[in-house]
Amino acid sequence: FSSLYSQIELNITQICLAKECSEDEIVEELLRLNEDPKVHGIYLHLPPASLTSRVLNTLKPEKDIDGISDLNMGRLVRGDLSKVFVPPRASAVLDLLEKHGKTILLVGGEGSFGLTLQCLIEKNGMVALKSNWNSKSLQRQLMEADAVVLLGAEDMDVPPTWFRPGAVVIRCEPTLATGIVEYIMINVVHSYSRWLQEQQYQPWHLRTLKLQPLMPVPSDIEISRAQKPKPVDQLAEQIGLLPEELEAYGRSKAKVQLSLLNRLHAQPDGKYVLVAGITPTPLGEGKSTVTIGLVQALSAHLKLNSFACLRQPSQGPTFGVKGGAAGGGYAQVIPMEEFNLHLTGDIHAITAANNLVAAAIDARILHESTQSDKALFSRLVPSVSGVRKFSPIQISRLRRLGINKTEPASLTPQEVHTFVRLDLDPSKITWQRGIFRSTGFLLFPTLSCGIKIMFDCCAVASEIMAILALADSLEDMKNRLARMVVGTSRSGQPVTAEDLGVSGALAVLMKDAIKPTLMQTLEGTPVFVHAGPFANIAHGNSSVLADKLALKLVGRDGFVVTEAGFGADIGMEKFFNIKCRASGLRPNVVVLVATVRALKMHGGGPNVSAGTPLPKEYIDENVDLVAGGCYSNLRKQIQIAHLFGMPVVVALNVFRTDTQAEIDLVCQIAKECGASDAVPCYHWAQGGRGSIELAQAVNEAANTPSNFQFLYHLEMPIVEKIRVIAQKVYGAEDIELSPEAKAKIDYYNQQGYGSLPICMAKTHLSLSHMPDKKGAPTGFVLPIRDVRASIGAGFIYPLVGTMSTMPGLPTRPCFYDIDLDPVTEEITGLF
């Protein structure tokens, strides 16, 4: 309590100093105090002329312990006392009046204080009468009152004979009286108590948005534009976020501060649901759509708090084959244009960071090849005002080299040589330049210092993207960025981003990207969009941080639904073995998405290609093909989930060409193959209402015990971990390592990286490495042509077969259809 009293005195002193200041200076000081988390009450002890409307309305109502702001006064007069502060002088007057009669006369005080006091007197069951100093009936009114409160007109003298005998007379001075401080302190305590209450978990009061589905279903972009999203600050308030935890990017999206995790650290997590899928056709089977439909059903229809956590789409698929990735039909994230394009710029930040590392490598090799040790040292540790100083990142490098010195002049010539020479071998640089969009054809010129400029990585497959997705704090991200290995020295030692001196700058580029972006579904339920690693060449899951934030926000009985890319053999396997290891989180249930179309393909149907009409087998009823796909690929994907001890709910994403016989058959066989339930879903045409049965099945499955387990122990040799995945997940007989892959594995073991998990880079179009092998192939040998390492991200990634880390665009990309009206600025062609 004494510390609160000290803070009160400090605030009064600070505002009193503003007596001779301009209005602008007072407002500036108020804005500073408004945002100071250590200040819970502000008392404006200012001359009346300084208490302008602008000053009063600048003061945060929750810190207005004098109760003089317009909002505070309005609430008090209206009778809403839940968040109001009673002005200290008014509280003191009321305490005096409680014991002295029922009829109170207020004399003078035409301002807000008189009105406030009158309202409070009446709310306390007393009669409040008003009079002014010039009233002819003042003497009579004074004689009739049990108590008199004199407001203003300090120089007016009222003869004692005018008062009723025994009446209480209270003169309210405008100056701060010693006795008022106690009431100020009480208000500060109330302010602090309210602040503490706000810091606790807040129950949701989510206002969902109504859907009016049309038939036939319009295009995705037409549906998105027909629904007006809630302002993002309104959505944030409905799900228990505090205003200071939000950084708005326009009206409909915002970054969320990671401080939320500290505020809600004691809050139990909600249920954790993973949406995976069977091996897809090139057209995709709708995992994102199922994810959105499921959370709309949970929140808008079953009234269970739920959050969707999705990846940010890359421009490659958006402008290439697939188009947008915001879901589809009446199960979408809105506004879909913003979701599918730049969003809040995270991928741009990753591209910039990725290429900054490449530029740092180029520069370092060039300068080391043209300068002496002395010249390098002089430039790396420049003299500023006659003083040389190591930067913190350089001191870290010295310590890793075993040099425990901090004075540049104290280094020996050998220590200087060791410090300034990274001695990168140009032929063993492993860091590649990255670009935002997919392209399969780039020139590879060679610099004069011998570096070949390689574009072998799209931004979403960059190690920095993987780090963004796996980091659990800003500090963890910074440390992971520092550990990234960019190449090998001529002596065979790994060279890191921290050795280059660039890791701090990378953290600066990524400081905003690490915060998840808040958006909403068509039905107004919350969505976190964060990170976007591909699943076939990266680990294919949205961020650990988005999941952790969402699990706290939904509450113990809520649901967080996240999606793993491509089939369960790729995205789900990596979710469990990589993401769950990094996060420490354990899911409750897997939702496995299937479509009749994909099942027919796996049952022996003809190939499906983007941009060409579907063969008749996919339009006409064919239960034999459906059964073949169920007993091969669907059964295998269910078995993969069971390898990790997870219950499985099969979600059949129904298309309008599917027949009831085909739908019933899939659900029947899925249960025969071990699914705890299998239900048809109609969210594309109906929104959340079309996935209520799925939501109920997920709710039931999530409340049954699971027996989660990893597929392999990290202590297993790299080769054995690869073999376990190939045999148990893909169905391979064995693996075959190329000489290059064997050499890389030996090197990684030598450097101490053998205990990292595995991230397979493999085609998503087959359980095997052969895209044309559908169903559930067996007996094949899985070829590993190369093995790479993402040390900062924390995994080893083998390249399977001919899998490319730089996918290209098709002959006719989607961008042919994407356009902008220069008058209305309306976008067309994004679905």
Order of alpha helices (4+ residues) and beta strands (2+ residues): alpha-alpha-alpha-alpha-alpha-beta-alpha-beta-alpha-beta-beta-alpha-alpha-alpha-beta-beta-alpha-beta-alpha-beta-alpha-beta-beta-alpha-alpha-alpha-beta-beta-alpha-alpha-beta-beta-beta-alpha-alpha-beta-beta-alpha-alpha-beta-beta-alpha-beta-alpha-beta-alpha-alpha-alpha-beta-alpha-beta-alpha-alpha-alpha-beta-alpha-beta-beta-beta-beta
